[in-house]
Amino acid sequence: MLLSTLVWLPTLGATALLLLDRRDTRRLRQVALAVTTATLVVSGLLWIGFDRARPGMQFAEQRAWIPGAGISYHLGVDGISLLLVLLTTLLTPLCILSAWTQITTRVKEFLVAMCLLETGMLGVFVALDLFLFFVFWEAMLIPMYLIIGVWGGPRRVYAAVKFILYTMAGSALMLLAILTLYFIQDARTASFDYAAMMQLRITPSLQVPLFLAFALAFAIKVPMVPFHTWLPDAHVEAPTAGSVILAGVLLKMGTYGFLRFGMPIFPDAAVRLAPLVVGLALVGILYGAWVSTVQSDMKKLIAYSSVSHLGFVMLGLFTFTAQGLLGGILQMVNHGLSTGALFILIGMIYERRHSRLIADFGGLWAVVPVFSAILMLVTFSSIGLPGLNGFVGEFLILVGAFQWSWPAAVLGTAGIVFAAVYLLWMYQRVVFGELRHEENRRLPDLNAREIWTLAPILVLIVWIGVYPKPFTAVAETAVADLLQVVRDKRAAVPAAWHASGETTPR
Amino acid sequence: MTAGLPILDWPALYPVLLVTAACFACLLLDATPQGARPGVLAATSVLGVAGAVVVSLLLWDGPVRSFQGMLVADGFALFFNVVIGAATILVLLLSVGYLPRLGVAAGECYALVLFATIGMMLMTSGTDLLVVFLALELMSLSLYVLAGTFRARPEGHEAALKYFLLGAFASGFFLYGIALLYGATGTTNLTRLGTALSAPDATRNPMVLAGLALLLVGFGFKASAVPFHQWAPDVYQGAPTAVAALIATGSKAAAFGALLRVLIAMQALQADWGVALWMLAALTMTIGNVVALAQANVKRLLAYSSIAHGGYMLVGIAAGLGSGTPAVLFYLGVYAVASVGAFGTILLLEREGEEAVDLAAYGGLARRHPVLAFGFTVFLLALIGMPPTAGFVGKFYLFSAAIQRGLVWLAVIAVLNSVLAAYYYLRLIVYMYMREPEGAPTTALLTPAASIALAASAWVTLQLGLWPGPVLAMAQRAVAPLLP
């Protein structure tokens, strides 16, 4: 029941919010914060109760839903999803805190959308039935679409529609692939359950189109070049909370999809197409970095840096090595923390100055020292400075990449150098130098609420950087499990392929 | 052969008789010197149709044949009775405040709606092509008159005339098809037709194939499948919105029901009609959605969207008799409820004394009428096929039938069409939620009856999205005895 509580608690909160008076915005915000914090506590219970040594899914619960069609309400977490669940439950209350004074119109609707969004995101990470997964995957788009479109910047409508149409187009083919996976099973026992899908032995020739259908949906979400064009628009136009959730959680759904479905269900196709995926990941790393370098808008710069960072994650995952996978998973969390914090910080300075242009700043250190110090720490984390979280993830990814192919690792390393260039250059132009703009002279520094919003992220940035063991230990079993599944299935393919006729669609 | 008194099994007719009784009651009430209040007429009609729905549910166990096998009240017919009845009740509830607003004399409108409902119900329970034809004519003639309710406006005339002329052509095709099939097999009874066609070589008879093709054209008109769809947008635009809702849902459901019955009878020719329906489905979805993209009039937009939804259902039929058929039934129910809901929202909105059919009238609607805008959003999301609404589950079953049958390309065309369609439905949501109101204010003329209708539709749309099991099982039980 713990997982159901986790998923539906925010929806319950949204219902409670609907009953409250819309004019009492203070009360509304408090209730939303309380509900999302309670969800964080529930996920903390998961973290405590999670058996790190046991492979497979934990806290599983399964109930009949549409029995005639082999669809059930099946939830469960393993080490990989647990980390992402924690990331989600941590970032959501922080988003509500960061929006405390930023969102002033239609507060009630905004908070309801945030709560429903949290249910959708958590559902995606814990669903173990492909139908249920798809329902959460699609349903989650609606609140995000509204958050961008209603509370976003000047081009919000364009960005919102582009976001939702891109994602829907990607998932359309995935739906057909899920259906195909259902119909290649034995008709008597066919189901959409994850376990049933995992048992399938699919011919390599069929794996490739099915993998590509899944991969398109996930690649758009990650986003991988060349499917990334929705991202800068959505990130820039979304309100701060929306950008944080987009970068922090939504992008991870793509990488999570590869880990949960793409790699273990279609191992042959995944390994065979790994050069293509890694190639696109490398292009993404370098392209994202270069485009970031020339941005004049801070939010856009961070948006493109996400393309680069997620390229790293994909590079790590598709090396099919323990270190690469572990690094990729850890980097998913790291990117959520550091990019989330960057978006929150940019939102804070935007609220004061109503500008995000780098040229409008300079010399902030003298005016807002706390802001500048926190921004420095977060920037270093994003660059991957040793001692902070980003370093651990990137290091592991590069170790994995070296085992897979050294040119890939070299190109990846170049990406880290470029990250230092665009991030440090931005930091330098914003914080150091002369105070050139009169308007900046009187900017107030961060208040207590804002510092508390950022504090949990800062603690984690340092903690993961200094002692990542608690976080990697959670995912290690799942990673070993995944690699074992891929190995076993690939070894068994020729025999099973010839032995049974079950592998072609009826 | 001896001629005897026909054996009449009245139970099969109970649902239709109840509607007929309500219909005559409306005519009589309206004929009193002072006339009847619209509320009374609406209450009588709703009671009659609701009675028909309840009786249909009670009759569920065991097929009842009547009029020597010309009519049957089997699960299939009863399922359609429920869908058509539900759509009619919703339309009637929406009409209560709507008709007086337009200054339309109410009496004959209610009677005509009920006559059309009788026709629709009989269409899906007829097991003889002649009964199907008679029922189709009863439905069509009532709807032609209803489409021209706006006598004072040129669009009203255009709608009625266009609907009548094209509908008459369709009837001609249909009748010609019946004649050819009768010529080839010597019967118009669907059961005997099926037996005759299962004989070897019977399916290669050109007369049979031509008859089938003509029947498909006739049904294509009624179901507004491309390329027989041209009447639909003009009729929806010119007819009162409540009537448009009835044409888009009830008459479409009846056409699909009768089409399915005919195709089940002619399953020996599945190879032939399968190909034809594949192409009809692909064309209907694609053209419906592409043209809908360019519409600025909301009623026309919904008209093209309704054409496109017919295309999705044709995908289920093209997937053959099997898992596709219950999927079509389920989708018809879902589509009917969501579509009436969408038309119902438009019908309640007014700007400068005119119905709010302009996209711009929806600017900032969420701010002014948050509950109504939320309801409209639910219906639109269902029409897009987004979870957690019933539209998603419906499409899921339709497309899964296509995949099961190996029609992968048709399924791909269908899902890409769904994405295309999302664009124009989302545009309405954009107007309601993301734009500010412009120009004259849009007012909502909510009546209690209309509120009940919209709330019920929204509730069903969400309920069937979250717990589709029972209704889906009903659809499966409805078709199971008919399928091979």
Interface residues (C-beta under 8 A of the other chain):
Chain A: W65 I66 P67 G68 A69 F131 F134 V135 F136 E138 A139 L141 I142 Y145 L146 G149 V150 R156 V157 A160 V161 I164 L165 M168 A169 A172 L173 L175 L176 L179 T180 Y182 F183 P505 R506
Chain B: L381 M386 P387 P388 F392 F396 Y397 F399 S400 I403 Q404 G406 V408 A411 V412 V415 L416 S418 V419 A422 Y423 L426 R427 V430 Y433 M434 R435 P468 G469 L472 A473 Q476
